[in-house]
Amino acid sequence: MSGRRNLRLGETLSAAGSALPRLWRGAWGAILLAAVVWSVQPLAAAATGLIWAAFALIATLALAGALGRIAITDDLTQARGLGLGPAGLQFGRPELRLLGAGLLCAVFLAMILSVVGLVLLAVFGMAELNARAIELRQWGAVGPVWKLALLALVTAFALFAVAAFSVRLSLFAPATIGRGQMVSLQSMTLARGAFGPLLVGLIVTSAPKIGLVLLWGAGLLSGTSGWVICAVVLTGLQAPLTMAFAGAAYRRLDVQG
């Protein structure tokens, strides 16, 4: 057997949309807590920064644990069987496993980024581009067109490699909750053969985050009020939407194992 799995994008997105109200209903307390904690970050002074960070970590893990339990089950009763607390407020071993798996994934991605960065630095160094022309923004004098095109291709390939690893690790949270153990790099095996649908689905479900970035870049969101709006949207809409899709994808891919 090849181990490749099939994921139907439309079906998975539809399941994620259908599950979204259930995630809000079952995890409203965790969503509210995370939104409040992240909203007050600009008010946290240097002396209370570590205290805020601890609360933010706990609130985020509780939210991820609640959303993950609901996303991989058919109803709230089954989610409560996996340890879902009242209004999504709980903190136990699953949350600690999420922390461990998340840290392992982060370390792995950091290593990949370091390697990619070093490779790009070496390639650009060997290209012998005109540094003075770059400083003066005289792009026509930077170097031959073929060399610039080749560098652009190499850069695009490197960024794609980083994105590919990130997408293949995207199911670590629902897999950790569903399997009752830390699932970090093993999630890449789970996503084998489903890279395309996962990538497109994650982009589609990132619409709220993309919207916030565009609004911030346009200057329509800024300062403390902009931060609060971002915190509310990311915890109340983006996190449930992403987890709903990841949970739906996990359920469909895991049964093909």
JOLINBEL-V567863 format. One record per pair of residues at least 12 apart in sequence whose C-alpha atoms are under 7 Angstrom apart, sorted by the first residue. I is the first residue (numbers start at 1). J is the second residue. Records with the same first field share a line. If there is no record, write none. Layout:
I: J / J
This chain:
4: 192 / 193
5: 192 / 193 / 194 / 253 / 256
6: 193 / 194
7: 194 / 197 / 252 / 253
9: 197 / 201
12: 245 / 248 / 249
13: 201 / 245
15: 248
16: 244 / 245 / 248
19: 71 / 244
20: 240 / 241 / 244
23: 67 / 70 / 71 / 240
26: 76 / 87 / 88
27: 66 / 67 / 87 / 88
28: 87 / 88
29: 87 / 88 / 89
30: 59 / 62 / 63 / 87 / 88 / 89
31: 63 / 235 / 236
33: 59
34: 59 / 60 / 63 / 235
35: 231 / 232 / 235
37: 56
38: 56 / 231
39: 227 / 228 / 231
42: 224
61: 95
62: 89 / 90 / 91 / 95
65: 94 / 95
66: 84 / 88
67: 240 / 243
68: 173 / 174 / 177 / 243 / 247
69: 82 / 84 / 177
71: 243 / 244 / 247 / 248
72: 174 / 178 / 247 / 248 / 251
94: 177
97: 176 / 181 / 182
98: 173 / 176 / 182
100: 182
101: 182 / 183 / 184
104: 184
105: 184 / 185
112: 162
113: 162
116: 158
129: 142 / 143
130: 142 / 143
167: 195 / 198 / 199
168: 187 / 188 / 191 / 195
169: 184 / 185 / 187 / 188
171: 187 / 246 / 250
172: 184 / 187
174: 246 / 247 / 250
175: 250
190: 253 / 254
202: 242
205: 241 / 242
206: 238
208: 238
209: 234 / 238
212: 230
